[in-house]
Amino acid sequence: MFEGLEWKNAFKRAAIIFAIWLFSIYALSIAFPGTFNLGFDSSAGITTFAINAVVFFFFFVVLTAFIERSKKRNAARLHAAKTPKKDKPGTKTTAGSQATEDGESEPSTLKGRHNPNTSRKKAARRRR
């Protein structure tokens, strides 16, 4: 469950989130002192706030570690899906057919270009 977690990156991201959280609490206590009171009236209020802050920080460390791992796994899964799978050395494909395992043909090199096998003169005569 805890394998593949990158704790260094998780601590960095959690520190950023924690700093934003502390700044927002400070800004709210300055902006709305009557409504948003931090409870710094006594030493018990400060210690309660400090304990809550530490718990909050470590919660975000674990949360960001799991998020980073899931991002890495999804990126690896998408990368594996995008890369074409190579044929096994013992199998042969039919001549002229560039079919993949899904049964779809490979995209043409002429994609988005004029098809040289069509006649422009015929098409112009049909429009007249």
C-alpha positions in Angstrom: 0.0 0.0 0.0 2.8 2.4 0.8 5.2 1.2 -1.9 6.1 3.6 -4.7 5.4 6.8 -2.6 7.8 9.7 -3.1 8.0 11.3 0.3 10.4 14.1 -0.7 8.0 15.6 -3.3 5.1 15.0 -1.0 6.7 17.1 1.8 7.4 19.9 -0.7 3.8 20.0 -2.0 2.4 19.6 1.5 4.6 22.5 2.7 3.2 24.7 0.0 -0.4 23.8 0.8 0.3 24.2 4.5 1.7 27.7 3.9 -1.3 28.7 1.9 -3.6 27.3 4.7 -1.7 29.2 7.4 -1.8 32.5 5.4 -5.5 32.1 4.7 -6.2 31.5 8.4 -4.1 34.6 9.3 -5.8 36.7 6.7 -9.3 35.6 7.8 -8.5 36.4 11.5 -7.2 39.9 10.5 -10.2 40.6 8.2 -12.9 39.2 10.5 -11.6 39.4 14.1 -15.0 39.1 15.7 -16.3 36.2 13.6 -13.1 34.3 12.9 -11.3 34.1 16.2 -8.2 31.8 16.5 -8.4 31.5 20.2 -5.0 33.0 21.0 -6.3 34.5 24.2 -4.6 31.9 26.3 -1.7 29.5 26.0 -4.1 26.6 25.6 -5.5 28.1 22.4 -2.0 28.5 20.9 -1.0 24.9 21.7 -4.3 23.6 20.4 -3.7 25.5 17.2 -0.2 24.2 16.9 -1.2 20.6 17.4 -4.0 21.0 14.8 -1.5 22.5 12.4 1.0 19.7 12.8 -1.7 17.1 12.3 -3.0 19.0 9.3 0.5 19.1 7.8 1.1 15.4 8.1 -2.3 14.6 6.7 -1.4 16.6 3.6 2.0 14.9 3.3 0.3 11.5 3.1 -2.5 12.8 0.9 -0.1 14.4 -1.6 2.1 11.3 -1.6 -0.8 9.1 -2.7 -1.9 11.7 -5.3 1.6 11.9 -6.8 1.8 8.1 -7.0 -1.6 7.9 -8.7 -0.5 10.6 -11.2 2.7 8.7 -12.0 0.7 5.4 -12.5 -1.8 7.1 -14.8 0.9 8.7 -16.8 2.7 5.4 -17.2 -0.5 3.7 -18.2 -1.3 6.4 -20.8 2.3 6.2 -22.1 2.1 2.4 -22.5 -1.2 2.8 -24.3 0.2 5.3 -26.8 3.4 3.5 -27.7 2.8 0.9 -30.5 3.4 -2.7 -29.5 6.0 -4.4 -31.6 5.4 -7.8 -33.3 6.9 -10.9 -31.9 9.9 -12.1 -33.9 8.2 -15.4 -35.0 5.1 -13.8 -36.4 4.7 -12.4 -40.0 2.2 -9.9 -41.2 0.7 -10.0 -44.7 2.5 -8.1 -47.4 1.3 -4.6 -47.9 -0.9 -4.7 -44.8 0.1 -2.4 -42.0 -2.5 -3.6 -39.6 -2.0 -3.2 -35.8 -3.3 -5.6 -33.2 -6.5 -3.7 -33.0 -7.3 -4.4 -36.6 -6.9 -0.7 -37.6 -4.5 0.3 -40.3 -1.7 2.7 -39.7 -2.3 6.4 -40.6 -1.3 7.3 -44.2 1.6 9.5 -44.9 -0.7 11.6 -47.2 -3.0 12.6 -44.3 -4.1 16.2 -44.8 -2.5 16.4 -48.3 -4.0 16.3 -51.8 -4.7 12.8 -53.0 -2.6 12.4 -56.2 -5.0 9.7 -57.5 -7.9 12.0 -58.2 -8.5 14.2 -61.2 -9.2 17.9 -60.6 -10.4 18.4 -64.1 -13.2 15.8 -63.7 -14.4 17.4 -60.5 -14.4 20.8 -62.0 -16.4 19.6 -65.0 -19.0 18.0 -62.7 -19.5 21.2 -60.8 -20.3 23.2 -64.0 
